[in-house]
Amino acid sequence: MEYRIEHDSMGEVKVPADHYWGAQTERSHENFQIGVGIETMPKEIIHAFGILKKAAAEANHELKPEKMTDRKLAVIEQAADKVISGELNSEFPLVVWQTGSGTQSNMNTNEVIANVANSLAGEKLCHPNDDINMSQSSNDTFPTAMHISAVLALEEKLIPAAQELIETFKKLEKENEGIVKSGRTHLQDAVPIAFSQEISGWRSSLEKDVELVKLAAEPLKCLALGGTAVGTGLNAPKGFDSLVAEKVSALTGVAFTTAPNKFHALTSKDEIVFAHGAVKAMACDMMKIANDVRWLASGPRDGLGEITIPANEPGSSIMPGKVNPTQCEQVTMVAVQIIGNDTAIGMAATQGNFELNVFMPVIAYNFQQSVRILSESIRSFNKNCAVGIKANKEKMHDNLYNSLMLVTALNPYIGYENAAKTSQLAFRENISLKEACVRLGFLTAEEFDKVFHPEQMV
């Protein structure tokens, strides 16, 4: 491999000649051999860094044109666009397990943009610190990238995925109108419910989750950029914070603002804890929905068997013909991972010592993983399972009329205690509710038929 010599404040460093990163990136690459190639800084963070570096250059050009010249701005914008598009993803090799401020990923971005800009200019025109990092610090850029990437992930990935499944459930509600089945509470038989009502519960849960995610995204739209090292805004020109927020808004189409208190913005991670809580809430509801579906589809002969779901792949290496509810299983595993991520994010957020939180890379990593896998999980569940849910009307009918909890319909006519006696006799002697009620003398057969209508109990 060929190398070139780069230098930073600590001296010279050999850097692979075929890459754009510089000395500080190479030092981190060598010093943190932890999860290399696997647990690298999320590409969503790199994308957000590209946005904020372009926005910062544009703001500096307006406020400090003598330093951020027209020529510098032009090549920096071109280089930043390459970062934003993902064209330079291979230039960001650093792992999550680095400095807790994310300084090395900030410098990775600064070095790559500077070297690409210099290549475009045909000379050493831009310096990573003096130009690309102008008016900034890692301490305000990393939380800014974290917020930008979080908002974009929620609004562009998670919410659309949830909306697709909501639409599927709406369609299933209409398709299954009029079908009445046994309800279940405590995993025991309960009074009847329409299958469309059961589905509406799934739909409504996701609709509420989308509302919560939208609500939780709002505080993330306040950006730390402009606070620089400790929140005072040292070395940033007056008005930089507001102007750069405007520039980020223009680049993303999202209305970002500058954080009113930069001391809070640098050290507290309450907004992202709150937002991940909304993500976790959706994951919990998806866990419930997936469990309902696999219970209802259990069987095919010895389970509930009230619905069928698509058979996507063989389910066993030893039992021929076995098919498992694999899409439900992936949803439940994803939910468990997200709940674990929530614990990690919460613990990391407690570590804001004095003027800076130094657990930001792990917060960003877990947040982005949660949103990414939940979005993909919901889309997979929708495409490979939910759209193919079919009611087994005969089994639903049989289970409904076999349910002892239909006796609840008799409460107004024979009273709670007599209804309980009817149910207990029917269960004990394996006879119908009608037979038990008539044998006990509570109602005649004709009276029973007159008041007993399970389909009307929903």
Disulfide bonds with the S-S distance in Angstrom:
none
